[in-house]
Amino acid sequence: MRSAVISPLASGAGHVAGGTAANLFAGQNLSDAFYNSFDGIGKSIAIGTAIGVSATVATCYANGISPLSGKSIQPPARIVTPDGVVLPEGAEIPNNLIDNPYYPGKGSYGIIDQNGNFQEIVRIDQGTPPGFKGPNESHFHLNNKKHIFDASKWPWWKK
């Protein structure tokens, strides 16, 4: 949006400054050189705006940024644990949780309770393949609760 405002102003100012200088070198006095420099300014503004805005848009997309919002349009990076579990960006499994000994490497983490039983705290699931029953996107469960799709809820232990 900034480029849409600045590009025409810069193009117009450049046209007037360049035109005035060219007219002065052509032998016109300052008043006439400045007045005559406005000839064709509309075309310069149109071309300058098109170049400025398109260059800004192209640069934004090349860097993974929305030209309208200024926010990243890249999908969030995913981190894969040694067990092959996909986690939200910046996530890790807390050190006090262990991999489920009865379901190892499948994204189930928890603690061994005082009776020696595994108690699941968090489970990270991949999306269900299309055509199969279940959610078709990655999600996680806390304390055997429903599907949680909002990655901003991770890390739950820091909230």
C-alpha positions in Angstrom: 0.0 0.0 0.0 2.9 2.3 0.8 4.3 1.7 -2.7 1.0 2.7 -4.3 1.3 6.1 -2.6 5.0 6.7 -2.8 5.6 5.5 -6.4 3.4 8.1 -8.1 4.8 10.9 -5.9 8.4 9.8 -6.6 7.7 9.4 -10.3 6.1 12.9 -10.5 8.8 14.6 -8.5 11.5 12.9 -10.6 9.7 13.9 -13.8 9.5 17.5 -12.8 13.1 17.6 -11.5 14.5 15.9 -14.6 12.4 17.9 -17.0 13.3 21.2 -15.3 17.1 20.3 -15.5 16.7 19.2 -19.2 14.9 22.5 -20.1 17.5 24.6 -18.3 20.2 22.9 -20.3 18.2 23.5 -23.4 18.5 27.3 -22.7 15.1 28.0 -21.0 15.0 30.3 -18.0 14.1 28.8 -14.6 10.4 29.8 -14.7 9.8 28.5 -18.2 11.9 25.3 -17.6 9.9 24.5 -14.5 6.5 25.2 -16.1 7.3 23.2 -19.2 8.6 20.2 -17.1 5.0 19.3 -16.3 4.4 18.2 -20.0 3.9 14.4 -19.9 3.9 14.1 -16.1 0.8 11.8 -16.2 2.5 9.2 -18.3 5.6 9.3 -16.0 3.4 8.9 -12.9 1.5 5.9 -14.5 4.7 4.1 -15.5 6.4 4.8 -12.2 3.5 3.6 -10.2 3.2 0.4 -12.3 6.9 -0.3 -11.9 7.0 0.6 -8.2 4.0 -1.4 -7.2 4.8 -4.5 -9.3 8.4 -4.5 -8.0 7.1 -4.3 -4.4 4.6 -7.1 -4.9 7.1 -9.3 -6.6 9.7 -8.7 -3.8 7.1 -9.5 -1.2 6.0 -12.7 -2.8 9.7 -13.7 -3.4 10.3 -13.3 0.3 7.1 -15.1 1.4 5.3 -11.9 2.6 1.8 -10.8 1.8 2.0 -7.4 0.1 -1.3 -6.3 1.7 -0.8 -7.4 5.3 3.0 -7.5 5.6 2.7 -10.9 7.3 4.3 -14.2 6.3 2.4 -16.3 3.8 4.8 -19.3 4.2 3.2 -22.3 5.8 4.5 -22.8 9.4 7.7 -24.9 9.5 7.2 -28.4 10.9 9.6 -30.2 13.2 9.8 -33.9 13.1 10.9 -35.9 16.2 13.2 -38.8 15.9 10.1 -41.0 16.1 8.6 -39.3 13.0 6.0 -37.2 14.8 5.2 -33.9 13.3 5.0 -31.0 15.7 4.0 -27.3 15.4 6.8 -24.8 14.7 8.9 -24.2 17.9 7.4 -27.2 19.7 9.2 -29.8 21.7 8.2 -32.7 23.9 8.7 -31.7 27.6 11.6 -33.5 29.2 9.4 -34.9 32.0 7.3 -36.9 29.4 8.3 -40.3 28.0 7.4 -42.1 24.8 4.5 -44.5 25.4 6.2 -47.9 26.0 3.2 -49.8 24.7 2.9 -47.6 21.6 6.5 -46.5 20.9 7.3 -43.9 18.2 3.6 -43.1 17.5 3.3 -39.7 19.1 2.0 -40.7 22.5 3.8 -39.1 25.4 3.1 -39.2 29.1 4.3 -40.4 32.6 4.4 -43.6 34.5 2.1 -43.2 37.5 2.7 -44.5 41.0 1.0 -47.8 40.1 3.5 -48.4 37.2 0.9 -47.6 34.5 1.5 -45.4 31.6 -0.7 -42.3 31.7 -0.9 -40.4 28.4 -0.6 -36.6 28.6 -0.3 -35.7 25.0 -0.7 -37.5 21.7 0.1 -36.0 18.3 -1.7 -37.4 15.3 -1.3 -37.1 11.6 -4.3 -36.2 9.5 -6.5 -39.1 8.3 -6.0 -39.8 4.6 -8.8 -38.5 2.3 -11.6 -41.0 2.0 -11.1 -42.4 5.6 -13.2 -41.5 8.6 -11.5 -39.0 10.9 -9.9 -35.5 10.7 -7.9 -34.9 7.6 -5.4 -32.6 9.2 -2.7 -32.9 11.9 -3.8 -32.3 15.5 -3.0 -33.2 19.0 -4.8 -34.4 22.2 -4.2 -33.3 25.8 -5.2 -35.8 28.5 -7.2 -37.8 26.1 -9.4 -34.9 25.2 -10.9 -34.1 21.8 -8.9 -33.1 18.7 -7.0 -29.8 19.0 -6.2 -28.2 15.7 -5.0 -24.8 16.8 -1.2 -24.9 16.8 -1.2 -21.7 18.9 -2.3 -23.9 21.9 1.1 -25.5 21.8 3.2 -25.5 24.0 0.3 -26.1 26.4 2.5 -26.3 29.5 3.8 -22.8 29.1 0.3 -21.2 29.0 
